[in-house]
Structures are given as structure tokens and as C-alpha cells.
Amino acid sequence: MTRAVVVGAGVGGLAAAARLSHGGYDVTVLEQSADLGGKLGIVRRDGFVFDTGPSLVTMPHVLRAVFDDTGGPADLPLERLPVACRYRFPDGTVLTMPGHAERIPDALDAALGAGAGEQWSAFSARAERIWDATHAAFLESSIGPRELITLGRRVGDVRTIAPWSSLRGLGARYLTDPRLRMMLDRYATYTGSDPRRAPAALATVPHVEQRWGSWHVPGGLHRIAEALADRARLCGTDIRTSVTVTGIATEGGRVRGVHTTAGTVDADVVIANADAEQVYRDLLPPSRRTALTRRRIGATTPSLSGFVVLLALRGRDPDTPHHRILFPEHYDDEFDAVFGTRSRAAHPAADPTVYVSAPNDPALRPNEDSEAWFVLVNAARHGRGSRALVDWDAPGLAETYADRILSIMAARGVDVRDRVLWRQILSPADLERRTMTPGGSIYGTSSNGALAAFLRPANRSPVDGLFLVGGSSHPGGGLPLVTLSAEIVDRMVRAR
């Protein structure tokens, strides 16, 4: 029986383990933390429960496919949200975005004025064409010379995708209302990117959300990791926690296993569900075989990080939406702060966009007179010695910034300061420590630049028998994409 070791128990690693175990492989998962799920973390305190990573499920069929392909449906209910998100724009306009695509044009006209729905519909039609041209070649299979040649021969597809255009540039062709443009810009951050530099192909992000809806898992999204772990174990996977992998053993250009704090684990196949930069920098010995991949990773822009404030609130507002976004007056200032500019180093954004996730879920609160809010702002990565980094461990910085975020929320009409029972801060430095992700980067590499998708580390490593799965490798970050990466790797391993 072929032995496979999965390094890391994130969603991608667990999904790959379940698929390979079901296919007859002898699979061992090694996780450095005591908990499973990777960035799909959880905080429990005083009856409050918070998801600390992804807060939204899109493309639910991708998640369901993991279970359908490994024995049948899981006990994992999914609820479609009637309201996808409530947006508050700088001029005070409030848009309640429906969770079903057919209702969106009327909602836009009602909130933003006549014609807004028609503009968004025209843009959405283009986004659908981009999806049709890209999803099979770019998201559901590995990227290689064959796929690029095939796409290059389809002149119409190239024109549709517009690889020379940014997401903002594409939006400007269809959207004249600055609020619609601001809403579109937000979707670039779903990949940790800057809309001024992210490719037009990211128009598929709102398309996916609106085509298949926004979903919640009752009890919290961490239940996804629990269900995947249960399925993997049921298929025969051995999951070991609190085991740190210190290196990947190679011999003659192929993997032989992994070195850990608990000894060496032999393997015929190693699947790294870890940050690709860490894999090539820290886990693999330097070699000419991996030199090109290292250079490509070095040429990418790391994705942004996030600054999180978990709020345990007394009282409940029945009008609280599940997802809410509060936009700033000058959106570009936020991206300049997060990524830095030639004239100024990265720094905490003074007036950031604020995202609030407040599920109306009894399982996440101690009683009916309370709420658990997850508050997120985009942030520069943690570290020292670079203009692209911010030292989030600097004394007093995190607490002061959390206070500022609550004040910004209040100024934008969402004042909960007198309802806070307690709060917990998770800075980019905390994310780095919890997940071993360099700088607390949420998505590995960003999509900044026309070549970003091709610089993202491939699922198949130059080292024979080593594969990469998860958000820092192809096809990218987010729950559906890391789940697809597991499916891609499963096919690759079986085809060896």
C-alpha cells in the first residue's frame, strides 16, 4: 500500500487525506497544532463561539463533492443566507444585497438609483463569460504549458479574460456609479489583493458568490474541518496533532518521508498543506531542482493579512445582518497602507474598511440576549526589517488599533462600545504564530499583477512525490479553492 503523509490539517490537507484514504492509500496527517482546521480556527469562551478564519461558504457543491466522493453525504447542514451582505457606503447609502441573483438588480436600483441594476447586470454577464472561459482550465485542473497553449489558441477567450486589464479597469468599463466600483474593489481582497493590480479574471469572485449564493454552517464554519477529519478517519486516515514537521526527507530527487519533532515518518508521497514559501524555504534542502520555484515565489507579492477583533456583546439587535461591510471615504488609502508605496512604508490603515460577521446562530452565543461578532480589517503583514511589514507586537499597537476600529464603526452608524462584555484581538502576528504562515499572510501570494496566477506555486513540486495543497498553492485561497486543490492533488497522486 502506498504511504502518503499530509503535512498540515487545514481544509485542503484534510480533504486530500479523505480522498486518498478512500482510494486505498495509507495516509497519515501531521498537524503542528493541537487543533484541526488550519486557518479555519475557533475561539470558545464564556459560551461565545467565534470562527476566526473564513466566515462564508460559496460554491457549496465543491464541499459536498468531497463527501459524496468518499462515501456519501456528511452530517454537515448548510444554510443559504437570504441577505448576502449589507453595505454602508461613505455617503451614508445602505445597500442590502439579496442572496439570490435574480433579486439583485431591483435591490441596486432601489438603493443606488435607477440604472445601477442594469450596470451591475452588464458587468455580471461579462464575469460569467470569464468564468466559463477559465474555471475548467484554471480552477479545476493544474496549470501547465498545455493549459496555457490551449487557452492561447482561443482568441475569443483571451479577449474575454482581458489578462492585460486589472479588476478595477474592467469594472470601470461597465460601472459608472462609484459605489458599485467600490463594491467590486472589495472582491479583490477575497484573494488578499489590491484591485488596482489584481487581474480582471477576479470578476469571477462576485459571479461565484451571486450564482451559487452565500452559505452558513449552523454551529460555525469550524464544523467543516471537524466533518472532514471525521470522514478522513472513517476512510482510514491516521491524524496526529501536536507534531511539528521540521523537514521533508529526500533522496535522489524524490521524497522519502518527513522529519518531525517525534521522529521520522517514511512516505512514498508527501502532500504539504503548509505555506508554500515555508515549504521551499524551511522544509526542503536547497537544490537546483527547486531553484526556479523559489525564485518565482520570491517574485510574487504576498497577500495581505487581517486584524481581527472578536466581540462578545450583551443584548441583541434583530436587524443585525450576518455580513456587513462599512466602507471608508478614500478606499485607495487602505491599499496603500496595507501594501506600502514607494514614498511610505506599510502601516495600519487609519480609516479602513470594516467587515463584520454576526451570525444569528444560537449555537454561537450563551443566551438569546447576546451576540458574537467577528470584526475584520485588512492589514499589512507582521514582521520587522522591511517596508512591507508592520511590527504588530509593538507595545500597545494592537489595543490602540482595536479601539480605533470600534470608534470607526461608531462613526459609520454601528456603535457597540457600550455593549462589549469582552473582546479578544487576533493580529497578523497572532495569525503567524497560530498557523505558521509567514507574516500572517491570509492567502499566501496575492493576485497582484497579470502573471500572479502563473507564479503561484504549482500543486506538483519539482521534487518527485511532493505535492502542495491549500491556499498558497494553485488554484488559490478560500474554502472552495483549497477544496478544489485537494481534488487536483488527489488526481495527480493516483496518476503517478
N, C-alpha and C positions, 0 to 999 in steps of 0.2 A: 504494500500500500504506500502510495506517495505521501511523504511527510511535508506538511506546509506549516510554517509559523507566520502568524499575523502579528506585527508589531504595532500595538495600539488598539484600543477597544472603542474607537469612535464609531459613528454610524456606518461609515464606509467599511471599516475593518470588520465590524460585526456582520454586516450584510454579506461581505465576501466570505467570511468564515461559514456562515449558514449555507451559502450556495455551494462552496467546495465540500463541506462535510456531507451535504445531501448528495453530492456527486461521487462520494466514495473516498475522498481524501482524508488522511489522518491529520486533523487541524488542531493546532494549539494557538491560543491568543494570549499574548503577554501585554499586560497593561501596568504602567508605572504607578498609576493612582490606585487608591482603594476603591474608587468608584468607576462605573462604566459610563460610556456615552461621549467622552471627549469634551468638545465644546458644548454639547447638549447637557449642560450641568444643571444642578438643582441645589437650592438652599431651603432648608426647613428650619423654622424657629417659631416657637410660641403658637403653633397651629397655622402659621402662614407658610405657604409653599410658593416658591418662585422658580420658574425656568430662567436660567442665567445665560442661555445661548439663543438659538433660533426660537422665534415666537410665532411662527407662521408656517403652515403646511400648504404647499402648492403642488400641482401635478400629483394628486393622491394616488393615481393609478400606478405610478412608479413605485411607491412604497408598498402598495398592495401586491405588486408583482413579485416582490421578494418572498413574501409568504406563500403566494399561490405557487411559485416555482419550487418551494422547498417543503411541500407537504399539505398546503391548504391555508385558508384564511386564518388570521390570528385574532385573538380576543383584544382587538385594538379599535375601539369605536372612533370614528371621525365625524365631526360636525361641521357642516358648511355654514359660514357666517353670512347672515343677511346683509350686513354692512361690512364692506371690505376695509374701509378706513374713513376717519373723519379728518379732513384737512382744515387748518386755520391759516389763512394767508396774511401777509403783512398789513394789507389794507383792512383787515378785520373780517373779510369774507370767510364764511364757513361752508365747506362742501362735504356733504355726507355721501360718500361713494358707494353705490349699491354693490352687492356681492354677486350680481348676475349681469352679464354683459349687455343684455338687451335693455336693461333699465338705465344704463349709464348716460346715453345722450340726453334724455329728458332731465336727469339729475344735474347734468352740467349746464344745460340751458337755464334751469331754474335758479341755480346758484351763481353762475358766472355771466349769464346773459345770453340772449338769442345768438345762435351761431357757434357757441362753444362746443355743443354736442356734435355738430357737423364737422368741425375741425378735428376733434379727437377721433371721430369715426374714420375720417380720411387717413389720419396717421395710423390708426389701428389696422386698417386694411393693408397699408404698407408693411407694418410689423408682422402681420400674418404671412405675407409673401416672403419676408425674410425668414420667418420660422420654417415655412415649407421648403425653402432652399437650403437651410442649414442644419436642421435638427438631426437628420439621419447621418450626415457626414461628420458633423462636429460634436454632437452631444451623445449620440448613441453608439459611436464606434471610436476607435483610436484615430488620432491624426497622424498621417504619414504622407510620404510623397505621392502614393496612389490617390489618396483622397484629394490632395491639392491639385493634382493634374486633372482629375475628373471634374472638379469644380471649375478650374480654369478654362476648360473646354466649353462650359456653359456660359456663354457671354451674357445671356439674359439674367442668369442667377447672379453673376458678378455685379451687374448694374443694379439689381435689386438690393443686394447686400451693401453696396457702396462702401467698400473697405477703406476708401480714401476719406470718408466723412466721419466726423465724431457724432456721438449721440445728440449732443446739443445742436450740431449743424443740421442733422436730419430733422430734428424737431422744429427748427426754425423754418423749414420749407412748408410745414403744414400748420403750425400753431402760431397765431399772432397774439393771443392773449398771454401776457407774462405769467399769469397764474398757472396756465396749462404747461408752459415751458418749465416753470419751477417744479411742478408735479412730476414732469418727465425726468428732469435732472435728478430727482430723488432716487430713481430706479438705478442709476449708476452706482449708488452706494451699496446696493444689494450685492455687488461684486467687489466692494471695497475700493471703488474707483472714482475718478474725477470726471464729470460729464463733459468737460471741455476737451478731454483727451481720450475718453473711452470710445470704442468703436460704435458705429451706427447699429451694428448687429445686436447691441444690448436693447434695442427696441423690442426684442423678443421677451424681455423680462415682464413688462406690463401686459404683453399679449398673453403670456402663460398664466399670469395671475387672474386676468379677466376671463380667459377662455375656460379654465378649469376651477376657478373660484379660490377663495381663501378659507382655510380649514383650521379647526382647533381639535386637539385631543383632550377630551374630558379627563381631568386629573393631571393635566400638564403634558407638555411635549416630551419630557424625560421618559414618559411611558414608551415612547418609540424605541429608545435604547434598551429598556427592560424587555420589551417584546422581542426585539432582535436577538438579545442574549439568550432568552428562553428558547427561541427557535434554534439558534446555533447549538445550544446544549442538547436539545432534543434530537438534533441531527448527528450528535456525537462529538461536538467541539469541546475541547478542554480549555476553559477560560481561567487564567491565573492573574490575580491582581497583586498590586504592590511589588511588582517585579520590573526593575529598570533594565532595559536593553542598553548595553554600553558599546556594542559594536556588531557589525554584520561580518561573519566569517566567510572569507572567500579563498578559493584555491584554483589556480589555472583559469582565471576569468569567469568563474561561476561560484554561486553561493554554496556554502556548506552548513549554514546554520547561523545562530546568533550567540553572542556572548552577553551574559546578564549578571546582575549582582548575585544571582543564586546559582551561577554556573553556566555551562554551555548547553544549548539546546540544538541538536542536529536537525537539519532540514534539507529537503531537496528543492523546496520553493520557499522564498521569503516574500511576504507581502507587507510593505511598510505603510501603515496608516499613521504616519508621522509627517511633520512638516518636511517638505522636500529639501529645503535648504539644510535642515538639520541632518537629514539622511546622508546627503552628499558631503557635507562639511565635517560631521562628527561621527557618523556611524560607519562610513566606508573608508578604507585606507585610500590615500591619494594614488591615482594611477592614470596613465594616458587614456585608458578606456573610458574614464568618466570625465576627462578634462573638458570636453566640449559642453557637456551638460552643466558642469559647474560654471563655465563662462556664460552660458545662456541664462542661468539663474541670476548671476551677477549683473546681467544686463537688464533685468526686469525691475519694475518699481513695486516694492512690497505694498500690499493692501493696507488700507487704514485700519486702525484699531477702534475700540469703543470704550467710553467711560460710562459706567452703569451705576445707578442709584436704585437700590431696592427699597421701596417704601411700604411699611406696614401702617395702614391707615385705619383710624376709627371712623365709623359712620359709612354710609353708602349713598351714592348718587345714582338713582335709577337711569339717568340719562348718560352715564359714562359709557363711551364706545369701547369695544375691545381693542381697537388700534386707533391711535390718534397721532397726528403729526402737526407740530407747531412751527411754521416757517419763520425765518428771520427777515429783516429788511433787505440785507445785502448777502445773498446766498454765496457769491463767489468768495467773500471774505473767509467763509468757513473752509473752503477747499484750499485757499492759500495758507491758512493756519495749519491745517492737517498735514499737507504735503510740503509746506515751505515754499519759498520763492527765492529767486536769485538775490533779492535785496533783504530778505528777512528769513530767519530760521523758523522751523516748525514751532508751534506754540499752542496752548489751549485756546480754542476759538472763543472770542469774547462774547459773541452773540450767535450761538449755534442753533441749528435746527434741533428740536427736541421731539423724540419719539417716545410715546407712552403705550405700553401694553397693559391692559387692565381687564383680564378675562372675568366675565360674570360666571364663575365656576365655584360652586360650594365646596368642592374638594380642595380649593386653594386658599381658603380663609377659615379662621377658627369659629366664626359665627356669622349670622346674617347682618350684623352691624359692623362690618369691617370690609376692607378691600386690600388686595395685594397688587401693588403697581411696580412694574419694571420700567424704569426710565433710562433711556439711552441717548447719548450724543456721540457723534463721530469724533475721533480723537487721533492725534499723532501717536505713532508707536513709542514704546518705552525704551529708554536707553540713554547712554552718555557718549560724548565724543563725536557726535555727528549732528549737522544742522538739520537732519531729517528726523531727529529723535527728541523726545522730551523726557526729563527725569521725573516720572510720576511718583517716585518715592521721596522727592524733596519734601522736607518737613512742612506740614500744613497745607501743601498744594491740593491734595485730594479733598480734604474737608472744605477748604475755601471754595473750590470749584463746585462741589456739590451744593453749597449754599447759593452760589451764583445761579446754578441751574434751576433751583426751586424759585428763586426770585424772577428769573426769565419766564418760567411757567406762569407765575402770578401775573406778570405784566401782559401776558398773552391770554389772560382770561381763565387760567386753571390754577387757582391758588389753594393748595392743600397744606400749607405750612402749619396751620393750627390743628390739623388732623393727624399729624405724624406721631405714631407711638414710638417707633424707632426706625432707623434707616441703616442700611449696610452698603458700603461703597465697594465696587469692583473696578479698579483702574486697569489700564493696559499693563501695568507692572504685575498686578494680581493675575490677569489673564495669562501672562507669560509664565508665571510660576505654576499656575494650575494645569496648563496644557502643554508646557514646554515648547510653545510657539514663539519664535524669535520676535521680540518687541511687542508681543501680544497681537500680532497681525491676525485679523479675523479670517481672511481668505487666502493666505499665502501670498501669491503675487496678485497685483491688481490687473485690471484690463486696460490700463492706460497705454495708449499707443496702438497703431494699426497692426503691429506684429505681436502684440501681447499674447494672443491665443496660441501662437506658434512657438513662443518662448516658454510657455508653461510646461513644466516637466511632464514627459510622456509617462503613460502607465507602464510601459515596458522599459526597464533600465538597460543600459549598455552591458551591465553585468548579467550574465546568463542565470536565469532563475530568480531574479529580483524584480518585483513589480511594485508599483506605487498606486495607492488608492486614497481617496479623500479630497478635501477641499484645496490643497496646494498642488495637486496634480490634475491632469486632464479628466473631465471637462471643466472643473472649477468648483467653487464653493456653493453652499446652500444645500438643504436637505435633498431635493430631487437630484441634483447633480452628483453629490457624493454617492448617492444610492445607485445612480447610473454608472459611476466609475467602478463600483463593485461588480456590476454586471459585465462591464467591459473586461475587467481583470479576470473574472471567472471564465469567460470565453477564451482569453489568451492562455491561461494556465492549462485548461483542458486541451487546447490545440497543440501544446508542446510535443 
